[in-house]
Amino acid sequence: MPDARAARPGREAGFVSFGVLRTTGPEAAADLVAVLKAEVTAWVRHTPGFVSSRVHLSADGATVVNRGEWTDEAAYRTSFRDNPAGGVLHGLGRRPGVVSATVFHGAPAPGVEGPETDARPGVVVVATRHLDGHGSARAVLDLLERSSEWKRGFPGFISATPYVDRDGTTFINYPMWVSEVAYRSWMADPRISEGQEELARLEVAPPEYVLCTVAAHMDAAPRTEQESGPA
């Protein structure tokens, strides 16, 4: 089980990647989860600038989402993107059983913390929205801020962290709840549907939602281990 300490995104993370891998079914997805856990544990967590990796499995068991956190974009490029050890992870989209693979890169923006900030997440949503640029991205962030007052006290809500890519055309919101019951209660609140209608006016394509649970969470190795490298 993921560590409860991992409930909130890393405070030192200034750059994030989301890899969404849609597969033919649970067997292929389970293989991806195992590969991600093994690779991150073996070498990624020992690299400079790495903060954490969280692996998610969708409710239908067919989609895997990996969120990687880094101190900054330069660390991501040097330690991961251009690392010769990354062949297996860089090739996940070509593995048997993978139907499609998309990758998002961006920076975190101010989010909302609920009353259960230190709880282990039971349900997570990765919500991807397609916008026309920074103006729309700022408008979406404004909507999130305006709704924060009532969300901060919503029972079972942990937090929501938004991420925006460099050109402002892709926006990912990452909300978490303690359980499916809390999530369903949230979605039944009429204020959610009202907010969705406002968001729809800013989008240039339909949003994509992945309802999932956390399959694994791996933090950076202690500094002494990073300096000496993996055993």
C-alpha positions as CSV (number, residue, x, y, z in Angstrom):
1,M,0.0,0.0,0.0
2,P,1.2,3.6,-0.6
3,D,2.6,5.4,2.3
4,A,0.1,7.8,4.0
5,R,2.9,10.4,3.9
6,A,2.4,10.5,0.1
7,A,-1.1,11.9,0.3
8,R,-0.1,15.4,-1.0
9,P,2.1,16.2,-4.0
10,G,5.8,16.9,-3.1
11,R,6.2,20.4,-1.8
12,E,9.6,20.7,-3.5
13,A,8.3,19.6,-6.9
14,G,8.5,22.3,-9.6
15,F,8.0,20.1,-12.6
16,V,5.7,17.2,-13.2
17,S,5.0,14.6,-15.9
18,F,1.9,12.5,-16.3
19,G,2.1,9.4,-18.5
20,V,-1.3,8.0,-19.4
21,L,-1.2,4.4,-20.8
22,R,-4.4,2.9,-22.0
23,T,-4.2,-0.9,-22.5
24,T,-6.2,-3.8,-23.7
25,G,-7.2,-4.8,-20.2
26,P,-6.2,-5.6,-16.6
27,E,-3.5,-8.1,-17.5
28,A,-1.6,-5.6,-19.6
29,A,-2.1,-2.8,-17.1
30,A,-0.9,-5.0,-14.2
31,D,2.3,-5.6,-16.2
32,L,2.9,-1.9,-16.6
33,V,2.4,-1.2,-12.9
34,A,5.0,-3.9,-12.1
35,V,7.5,-2.5,-14.6
36,L,7.0,1.1,-13.4
37,K,7.5,0.0,-9.7
38,A,10.6,-2.0,-10.6
39,E,12.3,0.7,-12.7
40,V,11.6,3.6,-10.4
41,T,12.8,1.6,-7.4
42,A,15.9,0.3,-9.2
43,W,17.3,3.6,-10.6
44,V,14.9,6.6,-11.0
45,R,14.5,7.3,-7.3
46,H,18.3,7.6,-7.0
47,T,18.7,10.3,-9.6
48,P,19.3,14.0,-8.8
49,G,16.2,16.2,-8.7
50,F,13.7,13.3,-8.5
51,V,11.0,13.9,-5.9
52,S,8.4,11.1,-6.3
53,S,6.6,8.7,-8.6
54,R,3.0,7.7,-8.1
55,V,1.5,4.9,-10.2
56,H,-2.3,4.8,-10.6
57,L,-4.7,2.1,-11.9
58,S,-8.0,3.1,-13.3
59,A,-11.3,1.8,-11.9
60,D,-11.8,-0.5,-14.9
61,G,-8.3,-1.9,-14.5
62,A,-7.3,-0.9,-18.1
63,T,-5.5,2.4,-17.8
64,V,-2.3,3.2,-15.9
65,V,-1.3,6.8,-15.0
66,N,2.2,7.6,-13.7
67,R,2.8,11.0,-12.1
68,G,6.5,11.8,-11.8
69,E,7.6,14.8,-9.7
70,W,10.9,16.6,-10.2
71,T,12.5,19.7,-8.6
72,D,12.6,21.4,-12.0
73,E,12.5,20.8,-15.7
74,A,16.3,20.7,-16.0
75,A,16.5,17.9,-13.5
76,Y,13.8,15.9,-15.4
77,R,15.7,16.3,-18.6
78,T,19.1,15.4,-17.3
79,S,18.1,12.6,-14.8
80,F,15.3,11.0,-16.8
81,R,14.6,12.1,-20.3
82,D,18.2,12.0,-21.5
83,N,19.3,9.2,-19.1
84,P,20.6,6.1,-21.0
85,A,19.2,3.9,-18.3
86,G,15.7,4.9,-19.3
87,G,15.1,2.6,-22.2
88,V,12.5,0.5,-20.6
89,L,10.4,3.4,-19.3
90,H,10.8,5.4,-22.5
91,G,9.5,2.5,-24.4
92,L,6.4,1.7,-22.4
93,G,4.1,3.0,-25.1
94,R,5.4,0.3,-27.4
95,R,4.9,-2.6,-25.1
96,P,2.4,-5.4,-26.1
97,G,-1.1,-4.6,-24.9
98,V,-0.7,-0.8,-24.8
99,V,-3.3,0.8,-27.0
100,S,-2.2,4.5,-26.6
101,A,0.2,6.5,-24.6
102,T,0.1,10.3,-23.9
103,V,2.5,12.4,-21.8
104,F,1.9,15.7,-20.2
105,H,4.7,18.0,-18.9
106,G,4.0,21.0,-16.8
107,A,4.3,22.9,-13.6
108,P,2.0,22.8,-10.5
109,A,-0.2,25.8,-9.6
110,P,-1.8,26.8,-6.3
111,G,-4.5,24.3,-5.4
112,V,-7.0,23.5,-2.7
113,E,-6.5,21.5,0.5
114,G,-9.4,19.9,2.2
115,P,-10.0,18.7,5.8
116,E,-8.2,15.4,5.2
117,T,-4.9,16.6,4.0
118,D,-2.8,13.9,5.7
119,A,-5.0,11.0,4.8
120,R,-4.1,8.2,2.4
121,P,-5.9,8.7,-0.9
122,G,-8.7,6.2,-1.6
123,V,-9.8,7.7,-4.9
124,V,-7.9,10.0,-7.3
125,V,-9.1,11.6,-10.5
126,V,-6.7,12.7,-13.3
127,A,-8.8,15.3,-15.2
128,T,-7.2,16.6,-18.4
129,R,-8.7,19.7,-20.0
130,H,-7.8,21.2,-23.4
131,L,-7.6,25.0,-23.6
132,D,-6.6,27.7,-26.1
133,G,-3.7,29.2,-24.2
134,H,-2.7,31.0,-21.0
135,G,-5.7,33.2,-20.8
136,S,-8.0,30.3,-20.6
137,A,-5.6,28.5,-18.2
138,R,-5.7,31.5,-15.9
139,A,-9.5,31.6,-16.1
140,V,-9.7,27.9,-15.0
141,L,-7.3,28.6,-12.1
142,D,-9.6,31.5,-11.1
143,L,-12.6,29.2,-11.1
144,L,-10.7,26.7,-8.9
145,E,-9.8,29.5,-6.5
146,R,-13.4,30.8,-6.3
147,S,-14.6,27.3,-5.4
148,S,-12.0,26.7,-2.8
149,E,-13.9,28.1,0.2
150,W,-16.6,25.4,0.2
151,K,-14.2,22.7,-0.9
152,R,-11.8,23.2,2.0
153,G,-14.4,21.9,4.4
154,F,-15.9,19.1,2.2
155,P,-16.0,15.8,4.2
156,G,-13.5,13.2,2.9
157,F,-11.8,15.7,0.5
158,I,-7.9,15.6,0.6
159,S,-6.7,18.1,-1.9
160,A,-6.7,19.2,-5.6
161,T,-3.6,20.2,-7.3
162,P,-3.7,21.8,-10.8
163,Y,-0.9,21.6,-13.4
164,V,-0.5,23.7,-16.5
165,D,1.8,23.0,-19.5
166,R,4.2,25.5,-20.9
167,D,1.9,27.0,-23.6
168,G,-1.3,26.9,-21.4
169,T,-3.2,24.5,-23.8
170,T,-3.3,21.5,-21.4
171,F,-4.5,21.7,-17.8
172,I,-4.6,18.7,-15.5
173,N,-6.4,18.8,-12.2
174,Y,-5.5,16.1,-9.6
175,P,-8.1,15.9,-6.8
176,M,-8.0,13.2,-4.1
177,W,-10.6,11.8,-1.6
178,V,-10.3,9.3,1.2
179,S,-12.9,6.9,-0.3
180,E,-15.3,6.3,-3.1
181,V,-18.1,7.3,-0.9
182,A,-16.5,10.7,-0.4
183,Y,-15.9,11.0,-4.1
184,R,-19.5,10.1,-5.0
185,S,-20.8,12.6,-2.5
186,W,-18.6,15.3,-4.0
187,M,-19.8,14.6,-7.5
188,A,-23.5,14.7,-6.4
189,D,-23.0,18.2,-5.0
190,P,-24.8,20.7,-7.4
191,R,-21.9,23.1,-7.1
192,I,-19.8,20.6,-9.0
193,S,-22.1,20.5,-12.0
194,E,-22.3,24.3,-12.0
195,G,-18.5,24.6,-12.1
196,Q,-18.3,22.0,-14.9
197,E,-20.6,24.2,-17.0
198,E,-18.3,27.2,-16.5
199,L,-15.3,25.1,-17.4
200,A,-16.9,23.8,-20.6
201,R,-17.0,27.3,-22.0
202,L,-13.2,27.6,-21.9
203,E,-12.4,24.2,-23.5
204,V,-11.6,23.6,-27.1
205,A,-12.1,19.8,-26.9
206,P,-13.9,17.4,-24.6
207,P,-12.1,16.7,-21.2
208,E,-10.7,13.3,-20.3
209,Y,-11.2,11.8,-16.9
210,V,-9.4,8.8,-15.3
211,L,-10.9,7.6,-12.0
212,C,-8.3,5.6,-10.3
213,T,-6.7,4.3,-7.1
214,V,-3.0,4.6,-6.1
215,A,-1.2,1.3,-6.9
216,A,2.3,2.5,-5.7
217,H,4.1,5.5,-4.5
218,M,7.9,5.9,-4.5
219,D,9.7,8.8,-3.0
220,A,13.3,9.9,-3.8
221,A,16.0,7.8,-2.1
222,P,17.7,9.4,0.9
223,R,20.4,11.8,-0.2
224,T,23.2,9.4,0.9
225,E,21.7,6.7,-1.4
226,Q,21.4,9.2,-4.2
227,E,25.0,10.1,-3.9
228,S,26.2,6.5,-4.0
229,G,23.7,5.3,-6.5
230,P,21.6,2.1,-6.5
231,A,23.0,-1.0,-4.9
